Amino acid sequence: LLGDPTQVLRHAEEIKVNAPPGVELHSPVPLTVTSPLSGEMSIRVDRPLGADFPGDPNETLVLSEKRQVVAGEVISMELNLESEVQGPLIIRAVMQENGRFALGATRTIVRVQSSRP
């Protein structure tokens, strides 16, 4: 037997993470988050595993930052990505407070601007 069968397991609460389905290359990614917890939230932008991009396929992290949030408040922000970042991205938010934790994620894609009129 592994672990303590009498231990209470906590389930993640939901952080609402919203971003547009796509943004143009060289544009910041607008993002809104609403957390059920207050404190420091970690926000991470990754390329999905298996995505086609130049460089090491194991280096999926694009951006990582921390923000202070208040429970129930809608926080608007812009994520400034490096200029060469394009293609599909996953945006994740994670935080914990007093034995509780919350998670949320969304997807977006950085599109290369078309030359069509």
C-alpha positions in Angstrom: 0.0 0.0 0.0 1.4 3.4 -1.0 0.3 6.6 0.7 -2.2 7.2 3.4 -5.8 6.1 2.5 -7.2 8.5 5.2 -5.5 11.6 3.7 -7.8 14.2 2.3 -7.0 14.9 -1.4 -7.7 18.4 -2.6 -8.9 19.1 -6.2 -7.7 22.0 -8.2 -9.9 25.1 -8.4 -10.3 26.8 -11.7 -8.5 29.9 -12.9 -10.4 31.4 -15.9 -7.8 32.2 -18.6 -9.0 33.9 -21.7 -6.9 34.9 -24.8 -8.0 35.4 -28.4 -7.8 32.4 -30.6 -5.0 34.1 -32.6 -2.8 37.1 -32.7 -0.5 38.6 -35.4 3.2 38.1 -35.4 5.0 40.8 -33.3 1.8 41.7 -31.4 1.4 41.3 -27.7 -1.1 38.5 -26.6 -4.0 40.1 -24.6 -4.9 37.9 -21.7 -7.5 38.1 -18.9 -7.4 35.8 -15.8 -9.8 35.4 -12.9 -8.6 33.4 -9.9 -10.5 32.0 -6.9 -7.4 32.6 -4.8 -5.4 35.7 -3.9 -1.6 35.8 -4.0 1.2 35.2 -6.5 0.1 33.6 -9.8 2.7 32.0 -12.1 1.9 32.4 -15.8 3.7 30.3 -18.4 3.6 30.3 -22.1 4.7 27.1 -23.8 4.8 25.6 -27.3 2.8 22.4 -27.3 4.8 19.1 -27.5 5.2 18.0 -31.1 4.8 21.5 -32.5 7.1 22.3 -35.4 9.5 25.1 -34.5 13.2 25.8 -35.0 15.7 24.8 -32.3 15.6 22.2 -29.5 12.2 20.4 -29.5 12.5 19.9 -25.7 12.8 23.7 -25.0 9.1 24.4 -25.1 9.1 27.4 -22.6 8.5 30.7 -24.4 7.7 33.0 -21.4 7.3 32.8 -17.6 6.3 35.5 -15.3 4.5 36.1 -11.9 1.7 38.4 -11.1 -0.1 39.4 -7.9 -3.8 38.7 -8.1 -6.9 39.2 -5.9 -9.5 36.5 -5.7 -12.5 37.1 -8.0 -10.9 40.1 -9.7 -10.6 40.1 -13.5 -6.9 40.9 -14.3 -6.1 42.1 -17.8 -2.6 42.0 -19.1 -0.6 41.7 -22.3 2.1 39.1 -22.8 5.1 40.4 -24.8 6.6 37.5 -26.7 10.0 37.5 -28.4 9.8 38.5 -32.0 10.6 35.1 -33.5 7.8 33.3 -31.7 5.1 32.0 -34.0 2.7 29.1 -34.2 0.5 27.4 -31.6 1.0 28.3 -27.9 -0.4 27.1 -24.6 -0.9 29.7 -21.8 -1.1 28.3 -18.2 -1.8 29.9 -14.9 -1.0 28.2 -11.6 -1.2 29.3 -7.9 -1.6 28.0 -4.4 -2.7 29.5 -1.1 -3.2 27.9 2.4 -3.4 24.3 1.2 -5.6 25.2 -1.8 -4.4 25.4 -5.4 -5.8 26.5 -8.7 -5.0 25.9 -12.4 -6.2 27.2 -15.7 -5.1 27.1 -19.4 -6.0 28.3 -22.9 -4.6 28.1 -26.4 -3.7 30.7 -29.0 -1.7 30.9 -32.2 0.7 33.5 -33.3 0.0 34.0 -37.1 2.4 35.3 -39.7 0.7 38.3 -41.4 -0.7 37.5 -44.8 0.3 39.7 -47.7 -3.3 39.6 -49.2 -5.1 43.0 -49.5 
